[in-house]
Amino acid sequence: LAAAFLAGGLAHAQKLDTDTGLVKGLETPGHYGAGSSLAAGGSDDCTTAAASNTLVGVGTFPVTTVGATTGAAPAQPQTPSTIKNDVWFYWVAPSTGNARLETCGGAPVDTKVAAWLANNGTACPSGTNLAYNDDACALQSRSNWSVTAGTAYFIQVGAYTEGVTYSGTFTLNVLTPPANDVCSAPVALVGD
């Protein structure tokens, strides 16, 4: 089953994989917007995430690690441990603030997440991850890091245990601080 749809301002040909229930790109990259009924899934290889699994905006996104392998170093968090059966997404921050990536309530297994600078989306990240978490909300993950509007990031989602895969969702938002978040911009209070 093939269909054309409009996402992120670009038309992309899509195909429904009847084995997995996921919608995948045919010959053009997939771009997935928040609230889309299309499953992004994630890319097993970080080098292809920008071309095949670009997230647009913020919101809740589908993920599947079914069939994913565990990535090799250095594209793994430096501490405390490797994310198993991981998949990758490419995301450009739509605003400046604190990003929050979480699997809380969206995954049926023990998860891990990480965020990295995207190296222009053409190579796997190197160096130290910007954010990493395991077990922020029971056995699921939540991680925060500072983002700048227009800057590209890699999102890595996977499991704690090797061989454990799942289909679920994750949420990605940018929390913008209030105007009076710094002492140089206080809000004047008027009282009786």
TILUM-84629 format. One line per field, with one value per residue: x, y, z of N, C-alpha, C in turn; residue number from 1. Coordinates in pm, whole numbers, always signed. Example, Ala and Ser with C-alpha at 12.3 -4.5 7.8 and 13.67 -1.06 7.14 Angstrom:
nx <- +1319;+1285
ny <- -569;-225
nz <- +780;+708
cax <- +1230;+1367
cay <- -450;-106
caz <- +780;+714
cx <- +1320;+1290
cy <- -330;+3
cz <- +780;+787
n <- 1;2
This chain:
nx <- +86;+78;+120;+96;+197;+184;+427;+604;+629;+717;+663;+636;+688;+531;+523;+332;+442;+338;+411;+522;+355;+437;+485;+690;+955;+976;+1155;+1238;+1332;+1183;+978;+863;+595;+470;+209;+144;-7;+158;+415;+732;+943;+1239;+1591;+1817;+2081;+2286;+2396;+2209;+1990;+1923;+1841;+1630;+1471;+1362;+1249;+983;+920;+765;+635;+455;+597;+604;+787;+993;+1190;+1216;+1395;+1620;+1973;+2244;+2421;+2762;+3045;+3194;+2940;+2772;+2646;+2884;+2884;+2639;+2631;+2598;+2335;+2102;+1995;+1931;+1772;+1772;+1702;+1670;+1669;+1575;+1593;+1305;+1285;+1453;+1558;+1496;+1524;+1318;+1326;+1148;+1044;+853;+570;+527;+652;+680;+892;+1211;+1380;+1633;+1764;+1926;+2081;+2245;+2478;+2430;+2628;+2598;+2428;+2535;+2712;+2778;+2738;+3010;+3234;+3113;+2785;+2504;+2294;+2166;+1979;+1854;+1594;+1424;+1156;+1016;+1103;+1147;+1257;+1379;+1513;+1686;+1814;+1996;+1888;+1927;+1750;+1715;+1939;+2075;+2009;+2083;+1869;+1864;+1722;+1646;+1689;+1747;+1834;+2011;+1881;+1616;+1334;+1092;+776;+647;+602;+767;+822;+901;+986;+1022;+1097;+1029;+1173;+1016;+977;+1074;+1279;+1540;+1731;+1774;+1550;+1303;+959;+737;+554;+239;+75;-191
ny <- -117;+207;+557;+912;+1182;+1497;+1642;+1838;+2031;+1907;+1671;+1321;+990;+703;+377;+112;-121;-432;-635;-519;-306;-49;+270;+340;+515;+531;+603;+844;+1068;+1031;+1240;+1320;+1447;+1585;+1408;+1266;+1001;+823;+588;+652;+498;+478;+484;+223;+273;+538;+700;+715;+838;+1114;+1120;+940;+940;+1190;+1410;+1639;+1934;+1930;+1693;+1382;+1087;+795;+490;+212;-59;-304;-545;-389;-331;-325;-31;+44;+165;+488;+593;+582;+645;+781;+735;+594;+339;+130;+183;-49;-232;-4;+281;+560;+910;+1220;+1558;+1898;+2163;+2350;+2579;+2782;+2666;+2435;+2109;+1822;+1482;+1187;+854;+784;+614;+548;+324;-31;-154;-161;+127;+331;+654;+900;+1211;+1390;+1616;+1680;+1666;+1776;+1590;+1394;+1208;+969;+1062;+1192;+1196;+1324;+1255;+1483;+1451;+1190;+911;+664;+505;+720;+748;+514;+227;+354;+630;+972;+1270;+1581;+1868;+2160;+2343;+2503;+2709;+2601;+2438;+2118;+1789;+1452;+1193;+924;+616;+334;+14;-119;-380;-616;-749;-705;-572;-333;-172;+150;+475;+797;+1112;+1440;+1756;+2117;+2311;+2630;+2883;+3115;+3473;+3613;+3459;+3512;+3717;+3971;+4044;+4096;+4051;+4300;+4324;+4424;+4524;+4544
nz <- +0;-98;-49;-90;+109;+283;+472;+700;+507;+278;+18;+47;-59;+66;+218;+346;+571;+598;+770;+1000;+1051;+1023;+865;+600;+424;+64;-176;-93;+176;+503;+698;+1009;+1179;+1489;+1648;+1424;+1239;+1132;+1170;+1282;+1376;+1380;+1306;+1262;+1224;+1298;+1100;+899;+1003;+967;+702;+692;+925;+1037;+1280;+1321;+1481;+1807;+2048;+2080;+1962;+1754;+1814;+1733;+1828;+1730;+1567;+1572;+1623;+1863;+1879;+1790;+1980;+1908;+1935;+2166;+2491;+2717;+2990;+3206;+3081;+2783;+2544;+2460;+2167;+2004;+1842;+1613;+1574;+1396;+1476;+1467;+1679;+1749;+1896;+2145;+2460;+2725;+2638;+2668;+2673;+2678;+2772;+2944;+3042;+2779;+2686;+2707;+2837;+3013;+2956;+2788;+2712;+2503;+2403;+2146;+1983;+1637;+1432;+1171;+1068;+903;+994;+1253;+1598;+1795;+2078;+2390;+2506;+2517;+2688;+2896;+3013;+3236;+3386;+3509;+3558;+3710;+3542;+3308;+3096;+3128;+3013;+3019;+2844;+2739;+2458;+2138;+1919;+1586;+1589;+1523;+1644;+1749;+1847;+2060;+2128;+2321;+2483;+2817;+2848;+2656;+2355;+2419;+2279;+2156;+2076;+2087;+2227;+2242;+2403;+2307;+2392;+2412;+2676;+2758;+2943;+3175;+3119;+3340;+3446;+3508;+3731;+3633;+3498;+3650;+3760;+3836;+4129;+4237;+4514;+4763
cax <- +0;+162;+44;+177;+144;+258;+476;+719;+636;+770;+586;+717;+619;+534;+476;+295;+502;+231;+467;+545;+253;+501;+490;+831;+980;+1012;+1282;+1266;+1336;+1059;+979;+749;+550;+402;+71;+125;-51;+261;+516;+868;+1021;+1378;+1691;+1912;+2214;+2282;+2434;+2094;+1878;+1883;+1775;+1512;+1391;+1366;+1133;+949;+848;+766;+515;+472;+637;+613;+921;+1004;+1328;+1208;+1493;+1737;+2093;+2310;+2524;+2900;+3108;+3171;+2805;+2702;+2677;+3010;+2849;+2706;+2643;+2547;+2193;+2090;+1895;+1898;+1734;+1814;+1620;+1735;+1573;+1622;+1516;+1224;+1299;+1558;+1507;+1541;+1454;+1287;+1304;+1107;+967;+764;+435;+516;+725;+649;+1015;+1313;+1439;+1740;+1763;+2039;+2077;+2379;+2485;+2407;+2739;+2538;+2343;+2599;+2798;+2736;+2798;+3134;+3251;+3022;+2646;+2453;+2201;+2151;+1905;+1799;+1514;+1377;+1016;+1019;+1208;+1153;+1362;+1353;+1640;+1676;+1938;+1975;+1888;+1923;+1666;+1787;+2051;+2035;+2046;+2046;+1797;+1891;+1624;+1665;+1656;+1849;+1881;+2037;+1782;+1480;+1286;+955;+714;+580;+616;+847;+781;+1009;+934;+1114;+1039;+1082;+1162;+939;+1056;+1137;+1360;+1668;+1710;+1780;+1419;+1197;+822;+696;+431;+165;-14;-275
cay <- +0;+327;+682;+1033;+1272;+1620;+1657;+1926;+2112;+1830;+1550;+1200;+866;+616;+240;+44;-253;-509;-720;-442;-203;+81;+337;+368;+587;+450;+648;+976;+1068;+1049;+1345;+1286;+1555;+1547;+1368;+1195;+863;+744;+543;+683;+379;+504;+426;+139;+328;+683;+770;+730;+899;+1242;+1096;+854;+952;+1327;+1451;+1778;+1995;+1865;+1614;+1239;+1021;+648;+430;+67;-110;-441;-565;-301;-385;-234;+45;+33;+287;+582;+647;+533;+732;+749;+678;+483;+217;+125;+169;-173;-237;+138;+344;+700;+1011;+1349;+1660;+2036;+2230;+2459;+2698;+2776;+2635;+2307;+1997;+1706;+1358;+1085;+737;+759;+576;+518;+202;-141;-217;-77;+202;+429;+756;+993;+1317;+1423;+1710;+1599;+1661;+1805;+1479;+1307;+1111;+939;+1156;+1153;+1269;+1298;+1287;+1601;+1405;+1045;+869;+530;+494;+844;+726;+368;+171;+430;+733;+1114;+1343;+1722;+1935;+2292;+2343;+2632;+2705;+2581;+2345;+1979;+1692;+1313;+1135;+780;+550;+190;-64;-147;-517;-665;-841;-661;-473;-292;-65;+239;+616;+884;+1250;+1536;+1892;+2223;+2389;+2765;+2947;+3240;+3595;+3656;+3349;+3565;+3830;+4099;+4068;+4062;+4096;+4387;+4286;+4536;+4472;+4640
caz <- +0;-106;-47;-78;+211;+298;+609;+707;+387;+167;-13;+56;-90;+181;+198;+468;+590;+660;+876;+1123;+1070;+1015;+737;+572;+300;-52;-229;-40;+321;+579;+800;+1092;+1265;+1612;+1633;+1298;+1252;+1069;+1266;+1241;+1407;+1415;+1218;+1335;+1200;+1318;+978;+810;+1076;+908;+574;+698;+1047;+1086;+1360;+1299;+1593;+1937;+2073;+2103;+1838;+1761;+1806;+1744;+1827;+1679;+1461;+1590;+1685;+1955;+1808;+1838;+2030;+2016;+1938;+2283;+2605;+2784;+3120;+3270;+3002;+2647;+2516;+2383;+2059;+1990;+1716;+1606;+1508;+1371;+1518;+1475;+1784;+1693;+1981;+2245;+2594;+2777;+2576;+2752;+2599;+2774;+2734;+3057;+3004;+2636;+2649;+2798;+2885;+3076;+2845;+2803;+2607;+2500;+2303;+2097;+1871;+1517;+1333;+1040;+1026;+805;+1060;+1390;+1693;+1863;+2202;+2501;+2483;+2587;+2791;+2904;+3130;+3256;+3508;+3573;+3596;+3725;+3456;+3183;+3094;+3103;+3011;+2982;+2806;+2678;+2312;+2070;+1799;+1461;+1605;+1499;+1747;+1733;+1959;+2066;+2214;+2322;+2603;+2917;+2835;+2521;+2301;+2451;+2183;+2182;+2000;+2180;+2195;+2328;+2395;+2294;+2406;+2454;+2785;+2751;+3074;+3176;+3097;+3465;+3495;+3555;+3823;+3560;+3437;+3748;+3738;+3946;+4195;+4293;+4618;+4835
cx <- +90;+71;+139;+114;+233;+297;+597;+735;+687;+684;+681;+633;+637;+480;+445;+361;+400;+282;+480;+436;+309;+493;+635;+844;+1013;+1149;+1323;+1264;+1199;+1078;+851;+716;+478;+258;+42;+77;+51;+369;+656;+959;+1160;+1470;+1790;+2054;+2208;+2320;+2318;+1976;+1830;+1806;+1643;+1424;+1406;+1236;+1110;+870;+866;+637;+550;+493;+641;+757;+906;+1152;+1331;+1303;+1617;+1852;+2148;+2424;+2661;+2949;+3176;+3030;+2722;+2737;+2804;+2986;+2698;+2719;+2575;+2395;+2179;+1978;+1840;+1856;+1761;+1712;+1703;+1632;+1640;+1532;+1437;+1233;+1412;+1495;+1570;+1458;+1431;+1249;+1264;+1028;+864;+621;+420;+585;+696;+771;+1103;+1390;+1560;+1728;+1889;+2015;+2220;+2368;+2488;+2520;+2687;+2456;+2406;+2689;+2744;+2803;+2927;+3145;+3147;+2880;+2606;+2363;+2190;+2065;+1860;+1720;+1480;+1235;+994;+1132;+1219;+1237;+1309;+1487;+1615;+1813;+1902;+1985;+1880;+1841;+1752;+1905;+1999;+2091;+2009;+1977;+1819;+1796;+1647;+1630;+1776;+1915;+1898;+1930;+1637;+1441;+1140;+906;+636;+591;+719;+797;+905;+949;+1047;+1041;+1106;+1065;+1080;+1032;+1129;+1222;+1496;+1644;+1715;+1645;+1305;+1061;+783;+562;+367;+66;-95;-207
cy <- +122;+449;+797;+1119;+1395;+1634;+1747;+2010;+2038;+1707;+1431;+1080;+771;+478;+180;-94;-337;-604;-645;-341;-63;+137;+378;+441;+492;+493;+784;+973;+1085;+1159;+1327;+1400;+1502;+1512;+1294;+1053;+769;+710;+570;+566;+408;+434;+346;+193;+480;+761;+792;+800;+1029;+1222;+1021;+872;+1089;+1358;+1599;+1828;+1919;+1784;+1470;+1171;+870;+601;+279;+31;-254;-452;-479;-376;-284;-166;+28;+167;+356;+637;+581;+629;+686;+689;+682;+359;+230;+115;+51;-162;-97;+177;+494;+785;+1138;+1456;+1796;+2108;+2347;+2588;+2675;+2751;+2507;+2196;+1889;+1590;+1253;+972;+703;+732;+536;+391;+92;-210;-114;-7;+285;+527;+840;+1096;+1359;+1540;+1628;+1596;+1682;+1690;+1381;+1201;+1084;+1035;+1101;+1236;+1230;+1338;+1411;+1562;+1253;+1014;+725;+538;+625;+828;+575;+316;+243;+556;+874;+1186;+1485;+1775;+2068;+2281;+2485;+2616;+2691;+2486;+2202;+1886;+1552;+1269;+984;+718;+400;+129;-79;-283;-556;-765;-804;-550;-441;-194;+19;+382;+681;+1026;+1338;+1675;+1989;+2308;+2526;+2832;+3076;+3362;+3640;+3546;+3395;+3691;+3965;+4134;+4032;+4113;+4179;+4341;+4410;+4478;+4582;+4689
cz <- +0;-107;-41;+30;+220;+445;+607;+582;+265;+144;-12;+21;+28;+145;+333;+469;+665;+768;+1008;+1151;+1061;+875;+714;+440;+186;-102;-174;+111;+383;+682;+879;+1186;+1386;+1582;+1504;+1325;+1188;+1171;+1212;+1266;+1456;+1318;+1301;+1325;+1211;+1192;+883;+877;+1012;+778;+589;+821;+1111;+1160;+1335;+1419;+1722;+1952;+2102;+1969;+1857;+1749;+1807;+1739;+1777;+1559;+1474;+1655;+1783;+1882;+1872;+1892;+1912;+2023;+2046;+2397;+2675;+2921;+3134;+3183;+2866;+2642;+2421;+2279;+2031;+1849;+1729;+1531;+1495;+1399;+1522;+1575;+1725;+1774;+2079;+2382;+2645;+2715;+2681;+2661;+2700;+2711;+2842;+3011;+2858;+2592;+2752;+2858;+2956;+2964;+2889;+2687;+2616;+2391;+2272;+1999;+1743;+1415;+1191;+985;+930;+866;+1200;+1485;+1753;+1990;+2305;+2465;+2564;+2704;+2783;+3025;+3119;+3387;+3578;+3625;+3596;+3636;+3322;+3203;+3069;+3113;+2962;+2940;+2741;+2527;+2259;+1942;+1675;+1469;+1593;+1607;+1700;+1861;+1951;+2168;+2207;+2456;+2695;+2891;+2688;+2479;+2333;+2355;+2212;+2077;+2100;+2133;+2286;+2305;+2392;+2295;+2435;+2556;+2783;+2886;+3066;+3162;+3223;+3528;+3547;+3638;+3753;+3494;+3532;+3705;+3861;+4001;+4256;+4393;+4681;+4960
n <- 1;2;3;4;5;6;7;8;9;10;11;12;13;14;15;16;17;18;19;20;21;22;23;24;25;26;27;28;29;30;31;32;33;34;35;36;37;38;39;40;41;42;43;44;45;46;47;48;49;50;51;52;53;54;55;56;57;58;59;60;61;62;63;64;65;66;67;68;69;70;71;72;73;74;75;76;77;78;79;80;81;82;83;84;85;86;87;88;89;90;91;92;93;94;95;96;97;98;99;100;101;102;103;104;105;106;107;108;109;110;111;112;113;114;115;116;117;118;119;120;121;122;123;124;125;126;127;128;129;130;131;132;133;134;135;136;137;138;139;140;141;142;143;144;145;146;147;148;149;150;151;152;153;154;155;156;157;158;159;160;161;162;163;164;165;166;167;168;169;170;171;172;173;174;175;176;177;178;179;180;181;182;183;184;185;186;187;188;189;190;191;192
